[in-house]
């Protein structure tokens, strides 16, 4: 993250479209109302920088929704079974492809949780 803050052009050239393993703690979640995806926002040591990880769930879950007053991300399988995926504050390892920095947010797409 330091590189994006201090040398944004060099960081964009070096990291955009590269695959990464991201370690962090879940800060909060958001869902897209149009695409079948959910977003995990990770806590950042820099208050001016956000790390956003976008997950597509179209082939895996029927739906993804927030529970426990928005602190837990839950998935519903095609069978109807529900599964807690993530909780705010939880440590995670995520793989994803860097899309660069825009408006103070580093975005990763094609994300997956690493067990």
C-alpha contacts under 8 A as a table, 3 or more apart, distances in Angstrom:
res1	aa1	res2	aa2	distance
1	X	4	X	5.29
1	X	5	X	6.44
2	X	5	X	5.18
2	X	6	X	6.08
3	X	6	X	5.30
3	X	7	X	5.32
3	X	8	X	6.61
3	X	10	X	7.85
3	X	11	X	5.73
4	X	7	X	5.54
4	X	8	X	4.43
4	X	9	X	7.81
4	X	10	X	7.95
4	X	11	X	5.32
4	X	12	X	7.37
4	X	101	X	7.00
5	X	8	X	5.95
7	X	10	X	5.53
7	X	11	X	6.03
8	X	11	X	5.03
8	X	12	X	6.02
8	X	101	X	7.63
9	X	12	X	5.14
9	X	13	X	6.35
10	X	13	X	5.19
10	X	14	X	6.13
11	X	14	X	5.05
11	X	15	X	5.78
11	X	16	X	7.75
12	X	15	X	5.50
12	X	16	X	5.33
12	X	100	X	5.65
12	X	101	X	7.13
13	X	16	X	6.15
15	X	18	X	5.42
15	X	98	X	6.37
15	X	99	X	7.98
15	X	100	X	6.96
16	X	97	X	7.75
16	X	98	X	5.15
16	X	99	X	5.12
16	X	100	X	5.12
17	X	97	X	5.77
17	X	98	X	5.29
17	X	99	X	5.85
17	X	100	X	7.90
18	X	97	X	5.48
18	X	98	X	5.63
19	X	95	X	7.15
19	X	96	X	5.60
19	X	97	X	4.33
19	X	98	X	6.34
20	X	95	X	5.57
20	X	96	X	5.49
20	X	97	X	6.12
20	X	98	X	7.11
21	X	93	X	6.70
21	X	94	X	5.61
21	X	95	X	4.40
21	X	96	X	6.62
22	X	93	X	5.58
22	X	94	X	5.05
22	X	95	X	6.06
22	X	96	X	7.62
23	X	91	X	7.48
23	X	92	X	5.84
23	X	93	X	4.60
23	X	94	X	6.52
24	X	42	X	6.10
24	X	43	X	6.82
24	X	91	X	5.66
24	X	92	X	5.53
24	X	93	X	6.65
25	X	42	X	5.49
25	X	43	X	5.63
25	X	88	X	7.65
25	X	89	X	5.55
25	X	90	X	5.37
25	X	91	X	4.31
25	X	92	X	5.89
26	X	29	X	7.96
26	X	40	X	6.69
26	X	41	X	6.12
26	X	42	X	4.62
26	X	43	X	6.07
26	X	86	X	7.89
26	X	87	X	6.99
26	X	88	X	4.99
26	X	89	X	5.04
26	X	90	X	5.50
26	X	91	X	6.49
26	X	92	X	7.09
27	X	40	X	7.62
27	X	41	X	5.57
27	X	42	X	4.95
27	X	43	X	4.94
27	X	88	X	5.40
27	X	89	X	5.97
28	X	40	X	6.24
28	X	41	X	5.37
28	X	42	X	7.08
28	X	70	X	7.99
28	X	71	X	7.01
28	X	88	X	5.68
29	X	38	X	7.31
29	X	39	X	5.61
29	X	40	X	4.77
29	X	41	X	5.93
29	X	70	X	7.70
29	X	71	X	7.94
29	X	73	X	7.33
29	X	88	X	8.00
30	X	38	X	5.93
30	X	39	X	5.08
30	X	40	X	6.69
30	X	41	X	7.94
31	X	37	X	6.34
31	X	38	X	4.38
31	X	39	X	5.94
31	X	65	X	7.73
32	X	35	X	5.56
32	X	36	X	6.65
32	X	37	X	5.84
32	X	38	X	6.12
32	X	39	X	7.88
33	X	36	X	7.59
36	X	56	X	6.05
36	X	57	X	6.07
36	X	58	X	5.65
36	X	63	X	7.99
37	X	54	X	6.81
37	X	55	X	5.36
37	X	56	X	4.28
37	X	57	X	5.68
37	X	58	X	7.38
38	X	54	X	6.01
38	X	55	X	5.37
38	X	56	X	6.66
38	X	57	X	7.67
38	X	64	X	7.39
39	X	52	X	6.60
39	X	53	X	5.52
39	X	54	X	4.57
39	X	55	X	6.11
40	X	52	X	5.98
40	X	53	X	5.16
40	X	54	X	6.59
40	X	55	X	7.93
41	X	50	X	7.10
41	X	51	X	5.72
41	X	52	X	4.70
41	X	53	X	6.30
42	X	50	X	7.10
42	X	51	X	5.40
42	X	52	X	6.57
42	X	53	X	7.85
43	X	50	X	7.40
43	X	51	X	7.33
44	X	47	X	6.54
44	X	49	X	6.59
44	X	50	X	6.21
44	X	51	X	6.93
46	X	49	X	5.44
46	X	50	X	7.93
47	X	50	X	7.59
48	X	104	X	6.22
49	X	104	X	4.92
49	X	105	X	5.67
49	X	106	X	7.40
50	X	104	X	6.22
50	X	105	X	4.56
50	X	106	X	6.17
51	X	105	X	5.80
51	X	106	X	4.98
51	X	107	X	6.12
51	X	108	X	7.84
52	X	105	X	6.73
52	X	106	X	6.11
52	X	107	X	4.78
52	X	108	X	6.16
53	X	96	X	7.40
53	X	107	X	5.99
53	X	108	X	4.80
53	X	109	X	6.09
53	X	111	X	6.28
54	X	107	X	7.54
54	X	108	X	6.12
54	X	109	X	4.89
54	X	110	X	6.53
54	X	111	X	5.82
55	X	109	X	6.70
55	X	110	X	5.97
55	X	111	X	4.98
55	X	112	X	6.60
56	X	110	X	6.86
56	X	111	X	7.54
57	X	60	X	5.27
57	X	61	X	5.74
57	X	63	X	7.93
58	X	61	X	6.32
58	X	62	X	7.24
60	X	77	X	7.25
61	X	64	X	7.04
61	X	75	X	6.29
61	X	76	X	5.80
61	X	77	X	4.71
61	X	78	X	6.23
62	X	75	X	7.56
62	X	76	X	5.62
62	X	77	X	5.36
62	X	78	X	5.22
63	X	75	X	5.81
63	X	76	X	5.25
63	X	77	X	7.23
64	X	73	X	7.00
64	X	74	X	5.69
64	X	75	X	4.34
64	X	76	X	6.24
65	X	73	X	5.90
65	X	74	X	5.41
65	X	75	X	6.39
66	X	69	X	7.32
66	X	70	X	4.97
66	X	71	X	7.01
66	X	72	X	5.66
66	X	73	X	4.76
66	X	74	X	5.96
67	X	70	X	5.23
67	X	71	X	6.44
67	X	72	X	5.12
67	X	73	X	6.24
67	X	74	X	6.57
68	X	71	X	5.43
68	X	72	X	5.70
69	X	72	X	7.59
70	X	73	X	7.41
71	X	87	X	5.70
71	X	88	X	5.18
72	X	84	X	7.02
72	X	85	X	7.48
72	X	86	X	5.76
72	X	87	X	4.29
72	X	88	X	6.30
73	X	84	X	6.10
73	X	85	X	5.51
73	X	86	X	5.21
73	X	87	X	6.24
74	X	82	X	6.77
74	X	83	X	5.59
74	X	84	X	4.36
74	X	85	X	5.38
74	X	86	X	7.26
75	X	82	X	5.57
75	X	83	X	5.24
75	X	84	X	6.36
75	X	85	X	6.62
76	X	79	X	7.91
76	X	80	X	5.81
76	X	81	X	5.73
76	X	82	X	4.42
76	X	83	X	6.45
77	X	80	X	5.26
77	X	81	X	5.37
77	X	82	X	6.21
77	X	83	X	7.78
78	X	81	X	7.44
84	X	87	X	7.92
86	X	90	X	6.97
87	X	90	X	5.57
92	X	113	X	7.39
92	X	114	X	7.70
93	X	113	X	6.14
93	X	114	X	5.40
93	X	115	X	7.67
94	X	111	X	6.46
94	X	112	X	5.60
94	X	113	X	4.63
94	X	114	X	5.53
95	X	110	X	7.95
95	X	111	X	5.39
95	X	112	X	5.38
95	X	113	X	6.53
95	X	114	X	6.86
96	X	108	X	5.40
96	X	109	X	5.53
96	X	110	X	5.37
96	X	111	X	4.23
96	X	112	X	6.65
97	X	108	X	5.09
97	X	109	X	5.24
97	X	110	X	6.19
97	X	111	X	7.11
98	X	106	X	7.48
98	X	107	X	6.05
98	X	108	X	4.47
98	X	109	X	6.63
99	X	106	X	7.15
99	X	107	X	5.37
99	X	108	X	5.64
99	X	109	X	6.98
100	X	106	X	5.48
100	X	107	X	6.02
100	X	108	X	7.76
101	X	104	X	6.38
101	X	105	X	5.38
101	X	106	X	4.38
101	X	107	X	6.66
102	X	105	X	5.34
102	X	106	X	6.60
108	X	111	X	6.75
